[in-house]
Amino acid sequence: MFDSYLVTPEQLATALESNQSERAQSKRVIPLCSSWFLPNDPQGRTGQQVFKEKRIPGARFFDLDAVRDHDSSYPHMLPTAEGFAQSMREMGLRKDDILVAYDSQELGIFSAPRVGWTLRVFGHPHVHVLNNFRLWIEGGFPTESGAVNDEMEENSYPVPTFNPDMVVNFREMKQIAKEVGKEDGEKTQILDARSYGRWAGTESEPRPGLSSGHIPGSTSVALPELLDPKTKTLLAGDKLRRIFESKGLDPELPIISSCGTGVTAAVIDAALQEAGFGRKDDRRLYDGSWTEWAQRVSGKDDFIVKKK
C-alpha cells in the first residue's frame, strides 16, 4: 500500500479512507501512537497523556515503557518474543495489519522510529512511520480525543521470530570499543543521537547519577540535525546523506546506531534507510545504548570518553 518506510499525512489519510470503505479487507491500516518523553521532560508529559489529548482516529497506543524486557534493569530493552506477541494481542493487533507509528505533535519525530524498529525486529511484515503528526494536524486531517476503551478485543497474534541481526548487545559493543584505534581492528562506525553536550560529557544525563560522555570511537549525530527545524519532520534522503557524509562516515562500513536508551537511535536508523546510506545488513542498533554502557563500564575510564 505504501511505497516507502516513511509515510506522509496525505498518504495515511487516503489509506484510512480506503480502510473505512473496504471493511471486509483482511489488511487493516492502523495508526500507532508511539509518543514517549524523557524522564526529565519539563512539563512532566507522558505518552498516554498526549494520546488521550489528541490522536488520529482509530489509533492504538504503543507504550514503550510497557512493551519491553521487564526482567532487565535498563529502560527499553527489547521484550521476549512471547512478551511482544502478548502486547500485540492486548492492543488488538493482527499479524497482517499495516501499522503506521507516529509521534506527538510537539516532538514530530522522536520515539515512533523505535516502535517501527521493534516491530521489524520481531518480523511484522507491514511497518511504516508517519512523517509526521504535526503536519497531520496542520493539514486539517481529523483527530479525536478522550479516554479509550482499555478492554481492547484481543486478536490472535503468533509468537514471532526475533531477528538478532538487527541488534547489538553489550558484549559485542565492548569488543568493538576495544578495537578502536587498532590498525587491524574492526572498522565499525558508532553513531550517537544524544545531544552534543551529553556525547561530549559537558552536559548532564537526564537520569540522575549516570555519567555523560561517549563510547570510544563514536560520532555525534544529534537528533535535531536530522529533522527540519520548523516541522520536526525527518529530512529528505539527499539532505540526510550529505549530513552523514559531512561526518566522514563510510557507507561501505558497518554502522551501529545508539542514544540514551535505544529510542532515538532508531531515528538515526530510519534516517540511514531514507538516505540509502550503508548496506541494509550492516545497519544495526545498540539496544541498551548509553544507559546500559555507562552503568556496566562504570569506573573504567577508558570506556567512557569525554571531549577535552
N, C-alpha and C positions, 0 to 999 in steps of 0.2 A: 504493500500500500504506500509506504514512504520509500523514497529513493536513497535517503541518507540517514545517518545516525541522528543528526540534528534536524529538528522539525520546526517550521515557522508557525506562528499563530494561525495564519490563513490555512495552512495545510491541515493542522489539527482540527480547526473548526469545520472544514469540509469533511474530514473523516468522521467527526462526531455526528454531523448531519446525516451522513450515509448510515451510521450506526442506528439512528432513530428510524430511518425508512426501511431498513433491512433487518428487523429484529430477529428474523429466523436464521440469520447467518451464524456460522459457528465461531468465527473470529470476531471478538468484540474489541473495540478501541477503548481503552480505559486510561484516563489520566491518573497519575500517582503523585499526590502532593508529597514532596520529599524534603520539606523545609526542616532545617536544623540550624541552631545558633550556638556560638561558642559559649562556654560556661561563664565567661566574663562579659557577656552581652550587656551593654549599658542599660538597656530597657528591661532586662530580665525576660526576654521573649522566649517562647517555646514553639516548636513546630506545631503541636496540637492547637495552640492558641491561634496562630495565624491561619491554620486550616479551617477553624471554626469561623474566623472573622471574614474570610473571603477565599473562595476556591472555585475551580472550574466545575460546572455541574456534572454530577456523577462521579467525581474523583474519589479515590480511596486515599487513606493516609498511610504512608510507609514510614514507620518510626525507626530511625537509625539507632536510637538508644535501646530499642527493644529487639530488633532483628540483628542479633549479634551473639557472640560466644559468651554466655553468662558465667562460664567457669573461668574465664580469663580476667585478670586484674586490669587489663588495658581496655580503653573505652569502646572501640569499634571493630574489634577483631571479627572476622567472618564467622557466621554461625556454622553449626554442623549441617550436613545435607538434610538430615531429619528435621532439625530446627527450622531451617529455611522453608521446607515444604509445609510444615505446620503453620508457619506465619502466613504463607501464601494462601493456605486454605482458610485461615481466620479472616483474611482480607476479602474472601470470596472470589479469589482469582483462579483462573484455569491456565493450563499449560499453553493453550493455543491463543490466549489473549494477546492483543497488540498493546504493549504498555508504553506509556509516554510519561517519563518522570519530569517533574518541574519544581522550580524553587519558589521562594517567597518573592513578592513584588519588590521588597526592599533590597534584597541581595542579588536578584537577577539570575546569576549562575554561581552556585556555591556547593550545595550538597547533592543536587539531583544527579550529577555525573557519578557520584559514589553509589547511589542507588542503581543507576544504569549498569555500572561496572559489576556490582554484586549480582544483579540478575544475569549478566552474561557469564560470570564465573560459574554460576550454577546451571548454565546451559539453557536459559529461557530463550526461545528462538526469535521473538519479535520484541526488540527493545529500542527505545528512542528517548531523546532528551529534548524538551521544548526550549527554544531559544527566542523569547523567554516569557515568563508570566507577566512581567512589567509591560511588554509590548502587547500581550493579550488584552490587558486592561485598557491600555491607551488606544488600542484598536477598536474598542467598544464591544468586544466579544462578551458573551454572558458570564456572569458569576453568580454564586449563591453563598449563603452564609447560615450560621446557626448550628445547633447540635445535629449530629447524625446518629443513625441507629447503630449502637455499639454491638448489637447482636446480628452481625452480618451473616447471611446464609452461607455456610461453608460449602465450598466446591471441592471436588476431588483434584488434588494436585500430587502427582507422583514424586517420590523421593528422587531427586536428580543426581547426576554425576558431577562431582566437584572437579574443576579444571585447574590443576596445580601449576600449569604452565603460565598462568596469568599472575601468579602471586610469588612474592619473595618473602622468606621468613628471616628471623633474626640471625640464625646460624649462618645462612648464606650471606646475608648482608655484612656480617662481621668479617667473614672470609674475604669478601670483595674489598672492604675497607683496609684490610691488612695488605692487599696487593697494590694499593695506591702508591704511585711513585716508583714502583719497581719496574725496571726495564722490560722484564719478561712477565710482568703481572697482567692479570686480566683487565682488558680495556673496556670497562663498563662505565657508562655515564649515569650519574645520580642527579636527579633534578628535585628541587625543594620548593614547594608552593607557599611556604610561610612568608611572612613579611621579611624584608631585607634585614631589619633590625634583629628579629628573632634568629634568623640564619647567621648573622654576624656576631651574635652574642651581646649586643648592645641594648637590647630590648627584652623585657621580661616575658616569660611564657604565661599564657592565660591560666595555667594550672599551677597553684601555689607549690613552691618547693622544687619545681622542675627547672633544671639548668637550661639556658638557651645556648645557641651555638649550632654547629652542623656536623654532619657525618664527613669524615675525611674524603676529599675529592669531590664533594657535591657542589652543584651550581645553583645559585639562587634564580628561580623563575617565579617571582612573587605573583600571586593570583591576579592582582589588578593589571599587571602587564598584559594579560591575555584577554581582558574584557574592554569593551567600548566604555569610556568613562561616563558617558551620559546614559546610555540604555542598559548597561551592565550585561549586554549580550556577549557571547563568545565571538571574537573577531573572525573575519573571513580567513579562509585557509591560506591565501597568499601572504597576508599580513602576519599570521602566526608562523609561517615558515621563515619569514625574514627575522622574526624575533629569535627563533631557535638558532638560525644561522649567526645572528649577531652575538650569541652566547658562545660561539665557537664549537657548537655541537656537530657531531658527525652522524648523518643518517644511516651510515653503514655499520655503526657500532651499537651494541645493546644499550637500552635505556631503561632505567628504573625511576619511577615517579614516587615522591614521598611528600610528607607535610607534617602536621601535628599529630593526627590520629588516623591518617589514611583517608580522610574525607576529601579535602581539596586536591590531594594528589591525583584523584580521578579527573579533576578539571584539566590538569596537565595531560593526562592520558587521552582525554577527549580532544584536546587541542592538537596533540600529535596526530591523532586519527584524522581530524579535519584538515590538517596541513599535509597529510600524506608523508609525514616525516618519520623516518625509521621503519624498519621492517616489522610487520604486524606481529610476527612470532618473537621478536626481540624487544617488545614493549611490555614491561611488567610493572607491578605496583607493590611497594613495601607496605604490607598490611598494618603492622604495628607502628610504623613511622617513628617520628621523633619521640613521642611519649614512651614507647617501649625502649627505644635506643638509649635515651638519656638515663632511664632508670636501670637498665641492665648493664650499662658500661660505667655507671657512676663510680667515681674515684679513679678511673683510668683515663687520665687527661689526654692521652694520645688519641683517644677515640671521640673526644669532644673538641672540636676546633672552634676557636673564636677569632674573629678578624682583629688584627692588631693595627 
